[in-house]
Amino acid sequence: MNVLILGSGGREHAFAWKLSQSKKLSKLFIAPGNAGTALCGTNVQLSVTDFPAIRNFVLSHDIKMVVVGPEDPLVMGLHDFFLADELLKKISIIGPQKMAAQLEGSKDFSKQFMIRHGVPTAAYATFTKDKLEEGYQFLEKLSPPYVLKADGLAAGKGVVIPLTLVEAKAELKAMLADAKFGIASSKVVIEEFLKGIELSVFVLTDGVSYKLLPSAKDYKRIGDNDTGLNTGGMGAVSPVPFANQVFLKKVEEQVVIPTIEGLKKDGIPYVGFIFIGLMNDNGNPKVIEYNVRMGDPETEVVIPRIKSDLLETFIAVGEKKLGDFTFEIDSRTATTVMMVAGGYPGDYEKGKNILGLDNVKDAIAFHAGTKEDGSAIVTNGGRIIAFTAMGDSIKDAIQKSYTAANVVKFDDCYFRKDIGQDLINLM
């Protein structure tokens, strides 16, 4: 089977690394890919949102499955585009249709869905520019800190958490009246702040049945001890020690099943991954958000723990036979440490030579922001490489991840030094 992966980050390299191990794979293409995915298949210079170009490539290369990494093509309706085309409609797409993708594409849509189907989440209200004063009044009823979310996609930057009422009102005005996040903040969801420890749970569904994937915890802040600006993610750990069987049973019964059944009740077909961002609130799960694809860097610790053939799993999804599929998970711990460009998540330079990749041992270097430049591999983004390792404990795995990170260099490289330490301290 010929497969096309859409995307260019560490998530897509992890998919490519795992799919390339399948005996059922004939040819693997990644669009646009990076220097790491080039080791697993063939990179193709296609935009993930250029649907006509994707159509032409799929037909000319006998692609039978498209695995969608990022959210943009899903929210824009790539799956629907395939279903509406006589020549494409039988090709398997791992990723939901446009309506279902609104679970990520619109915070207001997802909150309404949760409330409608009894999924535990924070109290909230949604406001538009003409309701700014009502938004101020709603904020006055809440206790600090405050959570403000741009309704639409804002490249992972649409959530702000002001600590004071004055700051919260100023942020609300900036988002609604001043279009801080453009059209994404034409509506703003204000939520009560949830206290607890955050984690993510991942579900793969064929629209009928589902499989629970390993839990993971990522680290969003740029600095050690969760300081500084938010990023796309500086590292991750799977499984999460405090997500024991009792807690995960609550997650499945109170969150996963109501979500899957809610989609069915609403007549929303769903094929692909559901990323569920959770807060562990004194042993009770509350949903922070849905994403309609795998997270990054969580994919880099979840995928290596899947022992089953990933392509066979995806085939079962496409055939709506996932319920009959045997799904095996490695019991060991996976950790990843993300190396980033200096200045990220602010301004940073590209094109810096990356040295030492051949010296990585006992770990996998999942490329994120890299590209080939002749015989060299150079930086091509903010987050550059995720160093993933497996171990019998967090301490064992993270030591391997850091050993790998310390042998790779480029000018002004940076990584957090405390990934997983909070979880080790809990044990």
One Martini backbone bead per residue (centre of mass of N, CA, C, O) as a GRO file, in nm:
protein
  427
    1MET     BB    1   0.095   0.037   0.023
    2ASN     BB    2   0.032   0.370  -0.042
    3VAL     BB    3   0.154   0.657   0.151
    4LEU     BB    4   0.036   0.975   0.289
    5ILE     BB    5   0.189   1.239   0.464
    6LEU     BB    6   0.085   1.525   0.645
    7GLY     BB    7   0.367   1.721   0.707
    8SER     BB    8   0.678   1.860   0.917
    9GLY     BB    9   0.715   1.725   1.195
   10GLY     BB   10   0.758   1.522   1.465
   11ARG     BB   11   0.496   1.374   1.423
   12GLU     BB   12   0.555   1.283   1.125
   13HIS     BB   13   0.814   1.128   1.188
   14ALA     BB   14   0.682   0.922   1.375
   15PHE     BB   15   0.492   0.807   1.167
   16ALA     BB   16   0.707   0.728   0.957
   17TRP     BB   17   0.875   0.542   1.136
   18LYS     BB   18   0.640   0.338   1.190
   19LEU     BB   19   0.529   0.279   0.900
   20SER     BB   20   0.810   0.176   0.778
   21GLN     BB   21   0.776  -0.113   0.945
   22SER     BB   22   0.570  -0.215   0.748
   23LYS     BB   23   0.475  -0.484   0.537
   24LYS     BB   24   0.230  -0.315   0.393
   25LEU     BB   25   0.438  -0.129   0.275
   26SER     BB   26   0.552   0.032  -0.013
   27LYS     BB   27   0.501   0.358  -0.013
   28LEU     BB   28   0.643   0.667   0.125
   29PHE     BB   29   0.496   0.990   0.180
   30ILE     BB   30   0.598   1.340   0.247
   31ALA     BB   31   0.401   1.649   0.314
   32PRO     BB   32   0.692   1.800   0.315
   33GLY     BB   33   0.861   1.749   0.546
   34ASN     BB   34   1.195   1.637   0.644
   35ALA     BB   35   1.505   1.517   0.721
   36GLY     BB   36   1.377   1.270   0.873
   37THR     BB   37   1.159   1.163   0.672
   38ALA     BB   38   1.375   1.096   0.446
   39LEU     BB   39   1.453   0.818   0.603
   40CYS     BB   40   1.145   0.681   0.545
   41GLY     BB   41   1.103   0.847   0.270
   42THR     BB   42   0.933   1.072   0.049
   43ASN     BB   43   0.960   1.391  -0.027
   44VAL     BB   44   0.704   1.651  -0.081
   45GLN     BB   45   0.622   1.958  -0.247
   46LEU     BB   46   0.352   2.020  -0.042
   47SER     BB   47   0.072   2.160   0.056
   48VAL     BB   48  -0.166   2.088   0.307
   49THR     BB   49  -0.384   2.311   0.152
   50ASP     BB   50  -0.346   2.186  -0.149
   51PHE     BB   51  -0.583   2.001  -0.278
   52PRO     BB   52  -0.529   1.971  -0.586
   53ALA     BB   53  -0.232   1.872  -0.552
   54ILE     BB   54  -0.300   1.627  -0.382
   55ARG     BB   55  -0.480   1.489  -0.584
   56ASN     BB   56  -0.269   1.450  -0.810
   57PHE     BB   57  -0.070   1.284  -0.643
   58VAL     BB   58  -0.253   1.050  -0.554
   59LEU     BB   59  -0.324   0.955  -0.848
   60SER     BB   60  -0.017   0.931  -0.963
   61HIS     BB   61   0.068   0.731  -0.686
   62ASP     BB   62  -0.139   0.530  -0.568
   63ILE     BB   63  -0.294   0.629  -0.320
   64LYS     BB   64  -0.465   0.473  -0.021
   65MET     BB   65  -0.341   0.676   0.207
   66VAL     BB   66  -0.415   0.951   0.442
   67VAL     BB   67  -0.213   1.121   0.681
   68VAL     BB   68  -0.310   1.366   0.914
   69GLY     BB   69  -0.145   1.585   1.112
   70PRO     BB   70  -0.266   1.858   1.095
   71GLU     BB   71  -0.548   2.077   1.134
   72ASP     BB   72  -0.605   2.262   0.889
   73PRO     BB   73  -0.708   2.056   0.666
   74LEU     BB   74  -0.949   1.961   0.840
   75VAL     BB   75  -1.095   2.235   0.888
   76MET     BB   76  -1.103   2.281   0.562
   77GLY     BB   77  -1.190   1.981   0.428
   78LEU     BB   78  -1.031   1.732   0.308
   79HIS     BB   79  -1.219   1.490   0.350
   80ASP     BB   80  -1.457   1.611   0.188
   81PHE     BB   81  -1.301   1.640  -0.079
   82PHE     BB   82  -1.272   1.334  -0.122
   83LEU     BB   83  -1.578   1.248  -0.100
   84ALA     BB   84  -1.660   1.441  -0.360
   85ASP     BB   85  -1.468   1.241  -0.520
   86GLU     BB   86  -1.475   0.973  -0.728
   87LEU     BB   87  -1.149   0.912  -0.718
   88LEU     BB   88  -1.120   0.954  -0.377
   89LYS     BB   89  -1.346   0.824  -0.179
   90LYS     BB   90  -1.177   0.537  -0.123
   91ILE     BB   91  -0.976   0.684   0.033
   92SER     BB   92  -0.799   0.681   0.317
   93ILE     BB   93  -0.867   0.890   0.606
   94ILE     BB   94  -0.669   1.022   0.873
   95GLY     BB   95  -0.931   1.215   0.954
   96PRO     BB   96  -1.168   1.436   0.992
   97GLN     BB   97  -1.424   1.609   0.923
   98LYS     BB   98  -1.521   1.932   0.933
   99MET     BB   99  -1.732   1.919   1.158
  100ALA     BB  100  -1.553   1.759   1.362
  101ALA     BB  101  -1.310   1.973   1.352
  102GLN     BB  102  -1.462   2.183   1.543
  103LEU     BB  103  -1.347   2.079   1.811
  104GLU     BB  104  -1.093   2.270   1.730
  105GLY     BB  105  -1.190   2.519   1.547
  106SER     BB  106  -1.409   2.556   1.799
  107LYS     BB  107  -1.455   2.635   2.122
  108ASP     BB  108  -1.763   2.670   2.129
  109PHE     BB  109  -1.842   2.402   2.001
  110SER     BB  110  -1.700   2.217   2.214
  111LYS     BB  111  -1.851   2.320   2.464
  112GLN     BB  112  -2.134   2.250   2.369
  113PHE     BB  113  -2.079   1.950   2.339
  114MET     BB  114  -2.007   1.888   2.633
  115ILE     BB  115  -2.267   1.986   2.765
  116ARG     BB  116  -2.466   1.808   2.597
  117HIS     BB  117  -2.287   1.524   2.692
  118GLY     BB  118  -2.158   1.542   2.992
  119VAL     BB  119  -1.876   1.668   2.983
  120PRO     BB  120  -1.632   1.750   3.184
  121THR     BB  121  -1.606   2.107   3.258
  122ALA     BB  122  -1.574   2.427   3.236
  123ALA     BB  123  -1.703   2.707   3.293
  124TYR     BB  124  -1.883   2.926   3.051
  125ALA     BB  125  -1.844   3.192   2.793
  126THR     BB  126  -1.950   3.373   2.497
  127PHE     BB  127  -1.793   3.641   2.294
  128THR     BB  128  -1.838   3.947   2.131
  129LYS     BB  129  -1.783   4.265   2.042
  130ASP     BB  130  -2.091   4.350   2.118
  131LYS     BB  131  -2.024   4.190   2.423
  132LEU     BB  132  -1.803   4.323   2.602
  133GLU     BB  133  -1.948   4.412   2.864
  134GLU     BB  134  -2.045   4.124   2.934
  135GLY     BB  135  -1.761   4.015   2.965
  136TYR     BB  136  -1.679   4.186   3.204
  137GLN     BB  137  -1.905   4.080   3.394
  138PHE     BB  138  -1.813   3.786   3.391
  139LEU     BB  139  -1.531   3.830   3.511
  140GLU     BB  140  -1.640   3.947   3.789
  141LYS     BB  141  -1.750   3.647   3.876
  142LEU     BB  142  -1.463   3.560   3.884
  143SER     BB  143  -1.171   3.397   3.968
  144PRO     BB  144  -0.855   3.402   3.993
  145PRO     BB  145  -0.761   3.313   3.724
  146TYR     BB  146  -0.796   3.369   3.371
  147VAL     BB  147  -0.972   3.232   3.076
  148LEU     BB  148  -0.875   3.296   2.733
  149LYS     BB  149  -1.030   3.204   2.412
  150ALA     BB  150  -0.993   3.162   2.102
  151ASP     BB  151  -1.208   3.016   1.890
  152GLY     BB  152  -0.996   2.982   1.686
  153LEU     BB  153  -0.725   2.939   1.506
  154ALA     BB  154  -0.378   3.029   1.664
  155ALA     BB  155  -0.118   2.854   1.664
  156GLY     BB  156  -0.131   2.799   1.990
  157LYS     BB  157  -0.192   3.133   2.094
  158GLY     BB  158  -0.519   3.167   2.197
  159VAL     BB  159  -0.419   3.154   2.507
  160VAL     BB  160  -0.504   3.331   2.810
  161ILE     BB  161  -0.373   3.402   3.166
  162PRO     BB  162  -0.477   3.615   3.367
  163LEU     BB  163  -0.429   3.743   3.709
  164THR     BB  164  -0.616   3.993   3.654
  165LEU     BB  165  -0.887   4.183   3.588
  166VAL     BB  166  -0.750   4.405   3.427
  167GLU     BB  167  -0.602   4.215   3.231
  168ALA     BB  168  -0.852   4.063   3.128
  169LYS     BB  169  -0.995   4.308   3.000
  170ALA     BB  170  -0.765   4.384   2.810
  171GLU     BB  171  -0.759   4.114   2.655
  172LEU     BB  172  -1.048   4.112   2.556
  173LYS     BB  173  -1.021   4.369   2.387
  174ALA     BB  174  -0.784   4.274   2.210
  175MET     BB  175  -0.939   4.032   2.085
  176LEU     BB  176  -1.209   4.173   1.990
  177ALA     BB  177  -1.149   4.482   1.907
  178ASP     BB  178  -0.823   4.431   1.804
  179ALA     BB  179  -0.756   4.150   1.679
  180LYS     BB  180  -0.508   3.983   1.797
  181PHE     BB  181  -0.610   3.693   1.631
  182GLY     BB  182  -0.804   3.787   1.448
  183ILE     BB  183  -1.056   3.586   1.348
  184ALA     BB  184  -1.016   3.392   1.593
  185SER     BB  185  -1.119   3.655   1.795
  186SER     BB  186  -1.431   3.713   1.727
  187LYS     BB  187  -1.435   3.493   1.945
  188VAL     BB  188  -1.471   3.441   2.311
  189VAL     BB  189  -1.365   3.222   2.562
  190ILE     BB  190  -1.472   3.204   2.899
  191GLU     BB  191  -1.311   3.057   3.185
  192GLU     BB  192  -1.263   2.871   3.432
  193PHE     BB  193  -1.021   2.783   3.650
  194LEU     BB  194  -0.824   2.498   3.656
  195LYS     BB  195  -0.721   2.277   3.902
  196GLY     BB  196  -0.411   2.096   3.861
  197ILE     BB  197  -0.314   1.827   3.647
  198GLU     BB  198  -0.187   1.792   3.337
  199LEU     BB  199  -0.316   1.601   3.049
  200SER     BB  200  -0.315   1.338   2.794
  201VAL     BB  201  -0.557   1.182   2.579
  202PHE     BB  202  -0.584   0.912   2.336
  203VAL     BB  203  -0.787   0.856   2.041
  204LEU     BB  204  -0.900   0.590   1.827
  205THR     BB  205  -1.134   0.613   1.546
  206ASP     BB  206  -1.404   0.477   1.319
  207GLY     BB  207  -1.704   0.569   1.449
  208VAL     BB  208  -1.766   0.305   1.636
  209SER     BB  209  -1.492   0.253   1.759
  210TYR     BB  210  -1.214   0.221   2.005
  211LYS     BB  211  -0.882   0.337   2.112
  212LEU     BB  212  -0.659   0.355   2.367
  213LEU     BB  213  -0.402   0.550   2.430
  214PRO     BB  214  -0.151   0.677   2.564
  215SER     BB  215  -0.052   0.874   2.799
  216ALA     BB  216   0.037   1.235   2.847
  217LYS     BB  217   0.299   1.482   2.917
  218ASP     BB  218   0.353   1.820   2.870
  219TYR     BB  219   0.580   2.111   2.798
  220LYS     BB  220   0.519   2.452   2.732
  221ARG     BB  221   0.737   2.601   2.856
  222ILE     BB  222   1.054   2.736   2.802
  223GLY     BB  223   1.116   2.709   3.106
  224ASP     BB  224   1.210   2.614   3.383
  225ASN     BB  225   0.953   2.552   3.594
  226ASP     BB  226   0.738   2.683   3.416
  227THR     BB  227   0.865   2.927   3.245
  228GLY     BB  228   0.748   3.157   3.051
  229LEU     BB  229   0.663   3.099   2.748
  230ASN     BB  230   0.473   2.961   2.527
  231THR     BB  231   0.468   2.658   2.341
  232GLY     BB  232   0.450   2.364   2.150
  233GLY     BB  233   0.677   2.206   2.310
  234MET     BB  234   0.955   2.066   2.529
  235GLY     BB  235   0.808   1.792   2.617
  236ALA     BB  236   0.765   1.435   2.722
  237VAL     BB  237   0.544   1.186   2.891
  238SER     BB  238   0.517   0.814   2.886
  239PRO     BB  239   0.345   0.765   3.117
  240VAL     BB  240   0.131   0.887   3.367
  241PRO     BB  241   0.155   0.821   3.696
  242PHE     BB  242  -0.131   0.954   3.799
  243ALA     BB  243  -0.262   0.772   3.564
  244ASN     BB  244  -0.440   0.548   3.670
  245GLN     BB  245  -0.680   0.313   3.646
  246VAL     BB  246  -0.895   0.477   3.794
  247PHE     BB  247  -0.870   0.737   3.629
  248LEU     BB  248  -0.896   0.610   3.338
  249LYS     BB  249  -1.181   0.504   3.388
  250LYS     BB  250  -1.307   0.782   3.418
  251VAL     BB  251  -1.228   0.886   3.142
  252GLU     BB  252  -1.381   0.676   2.979
  253GLU     BB  253  -1.671   0.713   3.113
  254GLN     BB  254  -1.681   1.052   3.119
  255VAL     BB  255  -1.541   1.110   2.820
  256VAL     BB  256  -1.505   0.909   2.585
  257ILE     BB  257  -1.786   0.785   2.554
  258PRO     BB  258  -1.950   1.055   2.535
  259THR     BB  259  -1.799   1.147   2.281
  260ILE     BB  260  -1.860   0.915   2.085
  261GLU     BB  261  -2.172   0.918   2.132
  262GLY     BB  262  -2.214   1.219   2.061
  263LEU     BB  263  -2.136   1.199   1.766
  264LYS     BB  264  -2.360   1.004   1.691
  265LYS     BB  265  -2.606   1.173   1.787
  266ASP     BB  266  -2.512   1.424   1.589
  267GLY     BB  267  -2.411   1.304   1.311
  268ILE     BB  268  -2.080   1.275   1.343
  269PRO     BB  269  -1.834   1.181   1.165
  270TYR     BB  270  -1.542   0.976   1.284
  271VAL     BB  271  -1.193   0.975   1.172
  272GLY     BB  272  -0.944   0.920   1.414
  273PHE     BB  273  -0.813   1.149   1.624
  274ILE     BB  274  -0.837   1.218   1.985
  275PHE     BB  275  -0.755   1.495   2.170
  276ILE     BB  276  -0.739   1.506   2.535
  277GLY     BB  277  -0.749   1.770   2.744
  278LEU     BB  278  -0.657   1.748   3.093
  279MET     BB  279  -0.775   1.762   3.435
  280ASN     BB  280  -0.659   1.675   3.754
  281ASP     BB  281  -0.925   1.697   3.993
  282ASN     BB  282  -0.891   1.518   4.251
  283GLY     BB  283  -0.936   1.252   4.046
  284ASN     BB  284  -1.087   1.436   3.829
  285PRO     BB  285  -1.199   1.479   3.512
  286LYS     BB  286  -1.126   1.763   3.291
  287VAL     BB  287  -1.195   1.938   3.006
  288ILE     BB  288  -1.014   2.163   2.807
  289GLU     BB  289  -0.968   2.001   2.524
  290TYR     BB  290  -0.984   1.953   2.175
  291ASN     BB  291  -0.828   1.748   1.931
  292VAL     BB  292  -0.800   1.620   1.573
  293ARG     BB  293  -0.512   1.526   1.667
  294MET     BB  294  -0.205   1.489   1.729
  295GLY     BB  295   0.042   1.570   1.926
  296ASP     BB  296   0.321   1.816   1.986
  297PRO     BB  297   0.529   1.581   2.145
  298GLU     BB  298   0.345   1.327   2.212
  299THR     BB  299   0.390   1.141   1.969
  300GLU     BB  300   0.699   1.080   2.047
  301VAL     BB  301   0.578   0.889   2.301
  302VAL     BB  302   0.340   0.715   2.187
  303ILE     BB  303   0.431   0.562   1.928
  304PRO     BB  304   0.676   0.391   2.055
  305ARG     BB  305   0.451   0.226   2.243
  306ILE     BB  306   0.352   0.093   1.986
  307LYS     BB  307   0.350  -0.247   1.883
  308SER     BB  308   0.174  -0.226   1.666
  309ASP     BB  309   0.076  -0.204   1.351
  310LEU     BB  310  -0.005   0.098   1.218
  311LEU     BB  311  -0.117   0.030   0.939
  312GLU     BB  312  -0.314  -0.187   1.031
  313THR     BB  313  -0.473   0.003   1.209
  314PHE     BB  314  -0.560   0.204   0.983
  315ILE     BB  315  -0.707  -0.005   0.814
  316ALA     BB  316  -0.920  -0.068   1.031
  317VAL     BB  317  -1.035   0.215   1.032
  318GLY     BB  318  -1.121   0.229   0.727
  319GLU     BB  319  -1.301  -0.053   0.775
  320LYS     BB  320  -1.442  -0.058   1.056
  321LYS     BB  321  -1.235  -0.278   1.251
  322LEU     BB  322  -1.114  -0.185   1.532
  323GLY     BB  323  -1.267  -0.371   1.740
  324ASP     BB  324  -1.094  -0.638   1.621
  325PHE     BB  325  -0.830  -0.514   1.711
  326THR     BB  326  -0.508  -0.572   1.820
  327PHE     BB  327  -0.370  -0.375   2.093
  328GLU     BB  328  -0.031  -0.282   2.166
  329ILE     BB  329   0.156  -0.193   2.467
  330ASP     BB  330   0.423  -0.054   2.603
  331SER     BB  331   0.522  -0.043   2.946
  332ARG     BB  332   0.716   0.156   2.903
  333THR     BB  333   0.896   0.450   2.911
  334ALA     BB  334   0.854   0.772   2.753
  335THR     BB  335   1.082   1.029   2.636
  336THR     BB  336   1.111   1.391   2.560
  337VAL     BB  337   1.342   1.631   2.407
  338MET     BB  338   1.340   1.970   2.306
  339MET     BB  339   1.510   2.127   2.050
  340VAL     BB  340   1.588   2.475   2.009
  341ALA     BB  341   1.587   2.789   1.906
  342GLY     BB  342   1.712   3.073   1.962
  343GLY     BB  343   1.425   3.273   2.079
  344TYR     BB  344   1.232   3.075   2.126
  345PRO     BB  345   0.905   3.190   2.047
  346GLY     BB  346   1.041   3.397   1.899
  347ASP     BB  347   1.292   3.509   1.746
  348TYR     BB  348   1.471   3.333   1.476
  349GLU     BB  349   1.709   3.135   1.324
  350LYS     BB  350   1.812   2.991   1.022
  351GLY     BB  351   2.048   2.757   0.879
  352LYS     BB  352   2.180   2.573   1.094
  353ASN     BB  353   2.408   2.353   1.167
  354ILE     BB  354   2.382   2.005   1.236
  355LEU     BB  355   2.544   1.823   1.494
  356GLY     BB  356   2.568   1.467   1.597
  357LEU     BB  357   2.347   1.259   1.496
  358ASP     BB  358   2.537   0.999   1.472
  359ASN     BB  359   2.571   0.995   1.811
  360VAL     BB  360   2.304   0.874   1.864
  361LYS     BB  361   2.196   0.684   2.153
  362ASP     BB  362   1.927   0.528   2.287
  363ALA     BB  363   1.771   0.702   2.060
  364ILE     BB  364   1.540   0.927   1.901
  365ALA     BB  365   1.553   1.155   1.626
  366PHE     BB  366   1.301   1.381   1.593
  367HIS     BB  367   1.212   1.572   1.345
  368ALA     BB  368   1.107   1.912   1.280
  369GLY     BB  369   1.311   2.182   1.214
  370THR     BB  370   1.419   2.055   0.918
  371LYS     BB  371   1.679   2.040   0.651
  372GLU     BB  372   1.817   1.994   0.349
  373ASP     BB  373   2.173   2.094   0.259
  374GLY     BB  374   2.267   1.885   0.085
  375SER     BB  375   2.468   1.715   0.320
  376ALA     BB  376   2.318   1.887   0.513
  377ILE     BB  377   2.171   1.977   0.832
  378VAL     BB  378   1.918   2.219   0.903
  379THR     BB  379   1.755   2.471   1.025
  380ASN     BB  380   1.362   2.528   1.002
  381GLY     BB  381   1.288   2.647   1.300
  382GLY     BB  382   1.209   2.630   1.637
  383ARG     BB  383   1.160   2.334   1.645
  384ILE     BB  384   1.390   2.069   1.582
  385ILE     BB  385   1.439   1.829   1.815
  386ALA     BB  386   1.338   1.502   1.932
  387PHE     BB  387   1.438   1.312   2.221
  388THR     BB  388   1.377   0.966   2.228
  389ALA     BB  389   1.312   0.738   2.507
  390MET     BB  390   1.350   0.423   2.670
  391GLY     BB  391   1.222   0.287   2.991
  392ASP     BB  392   1.158   0.160   3.321
  393SER     BB  393   1.174   0.474   3.370
  394ILE     BB  394   1.191   0.803   3.381
  395LYS     BB  395   1.486   0.824   3.467
  396ASP     BB  396   1.599   0.641   3.246
  397ALA     BB  397   1.482   0.781   2.991
  398ILE     BB  398   1.578   1.080   3.043
  399GLN     BB  399   1.878   1.021   3.038
  400LYS     BB  400   1.882   0.937   2.738
  401SER     BB  401   1.770   1.197   2.619
  402TYR     BB  402   2.001   1.384   2.732
  403THR     BB  403   2.238   1.240   2.604
  404ALA     BB  404   2.147   1.300   2.315
  405ALA     BB  405   2.122   1.613   2.334
  406ASN     BB  406   2.440   1.653   2.412
  407VAL     BB  407   2.549   1.558   2.103
  408VAL     BB  408   2.384   1.794   1.987
  409LYS     BB  409   2.450   2.072   1.753
  410PHE     BB  410   2.386   2.432   1.746
  411ASP     BB  411   2.354   2.744   1.717
  412ASP     BB  412   2.175   2.839   1.988
  413CYS     BB  413   2.088   2.607   2.152
  414TYR     BB  414   1.789   2.459   2.327
  415PHE     BB  415   1.695   2.311   2.654
  416ARG     BB  416   1.536   2.166   2.888
  417LYS     BB  417   1.634   2.032   3.229
  418ASP     BB  418   1.319   1.924   3.362
  419ILE     BB  419   1.209   1.686   3.231
  420GLY     BB  420   1.010   1.487   3.455
  421GLN     BB  421   1.079   1.586   3.751
  422ASP     BB  422   0.793   1.618   3.872
  423LEU     BB  423   0.726   1.310   3.849
  424ILE     BB  424   0.956   1.203   4.021
  425ASN     BB  425   0.869   1.364   4.283
  426LEU     BB  426   0.587   1.209   4.311
  427MET     BB  427   0.718   0.906   4.367
   0.00000   0.00000   0.00000
